[in-house]
Amino acid sequence: MKARGRPDHDSRRQLRELAQSGAKDPLAQGEVTARWACEIMGPARRGGPVDGALLAVG
């Protein structure tokens, strides 16, 4: 049985293993792209003025 390390080290190890195993897949080849979704930008856009108001008051 393997001794458990810190949770952040375990997570990094798991992500590294996942990335290495997925890199062998021929469909996983190519450039990585990132897109912004409205699920992310909507709350961020609404939260900006709220953050500004809280900073002004506090």
BELCOR-V143891 format. One record per residue. N is the residue number from 1. RES is the residue in three letters. PHI is phi in whole degrees, -180 to 180 (none if undefined). OMEGA is omega in whole degrees, 0 to 359 (NA if undefined). NEAR is the number of other ideal C-beta (glycine too) atoms within 12 Angstrom. Layout:
BEGIN
n=N res=RES phi=PHI omega=OMEGA near=NEAR
n=N res=RES phi=PHI omega=OMEGA near=NEAR
END
This chain:
BEGIN
n=1 res=MET phi=none omega=182 near=3
n=2 res=LYS phi=-81 omega=177 near=6
n=3 res=ALA phi=-71 omega=181 near=7
n=4 res=ARG phi=-84 omega=177 near=11
n=5 res=GLY phi=-96 omega=177 near=12
n=6 res=ARG phi=-67 omega=182 near=10
n=7 res=PRO phi=-59 omega=181 near=10
n=8 res=ASP phi=-68 omega=177 near=11
n=9 res=HIS phi=-69 omega=178 near=13
n=10 res=ASP phi=-64 omega=180 near=15
n=11 res=SER phi=-64 omega=179 near=14
n=12 res=ARG phi=-63 omega=179 near=14
n=13 res=ARG phi=-63 omega=180 near=17
n=14 res=GLN phi=-64 omega=179 near=15
n=15 res=LEU phi=-66 omega=179 near=14
n=16 res=ARG phi=-63 omega=179 near=14
n=17 res=GLU phi=-64 omega=179 near=14
n=18 res=LEU phi=-64 omega=180 near=15
n=19 res=ALA phi=-65 omega=180 near=15
n=20 res=GLN phi=-68 omega=180 near=13
n=21 res=SER phi=-71 omega=179 near=12
n=22 res=GLY phi=-76 omega=181 near=15
n=23 res=ALA phi=-68 omega=180 near=15
n=24 res=LYS phi=-78 omega=181 near=12
n=25 res=ASP phi=-72 omega=181 near=12
n=26 res=PRO phi=-61 omega=179 near=8
n=27 res=LEU phi=-76 omega=182 near=8
n=28 res=ALA phi=-89 omega=182 near=14
n=29 res=GLN phi=-83 omega=178 near=10
n=30 res=GLY phi=122 omega=184 near=9
n=31 res=GLU phi=-83 omega=178 near=6
n=32 res=VAL phi=-89 omega=177 near=10
n=33 res=THR phi=-123 omega=177 near=6
n=34 res=ALA phi=-125 omega=180 near=7
n=35 res=ARG phi=-127 omega=176 near=9
n=36 res=TRP phi=-89 omega=180 near=11
n=37 res=ALA phi=-108 omega=179 near=10
n=38 res=CYS phi=-65 omega=177 near=11
n=39 res=GLU phi=-66 omega=179 near=10
n=40 res=ILE phi=-95 omega=187 near=13
n=41 res=MET phi=-72 omega=180 near=13
n=42 res=GLY phi=-60 omega=178 near=12
n=43 res=PRO phi=-63 omega=179 near=13
n=44 res=ALA phi=-66 omega=180 near=15
n=45 res=ARG phi=-68 omega=178 near=14
n=46 res=ARG phi=-74 omega=182 near=14
n=47 res=GLY phi=-77 omega=180 near=14
n=48 res=GLY phi=-58 omega=179 near=14
n=49 res=PRO phi=-63 omega=178 near=12
n=50 res=VAL phi=-65 omega=177 near=14
n=51 res=ASP phi=-61 omega=178 near=15
n=52 res=GLY phi=-62 omega=179 near=12
n=53 res=ALA phi=-66 omega=179 near=12
n=54 res=LEU phi=-66 omega=177 near=11
n=55 res=LEU phi=-68 omega=180 near=10
n=56 res=ALA phi=-68 omega=181 near=9
n=57 res=VAL phi=-76 omega=186 near=8
n=58 res=GLY phi=-83 omega=NA near=7
END
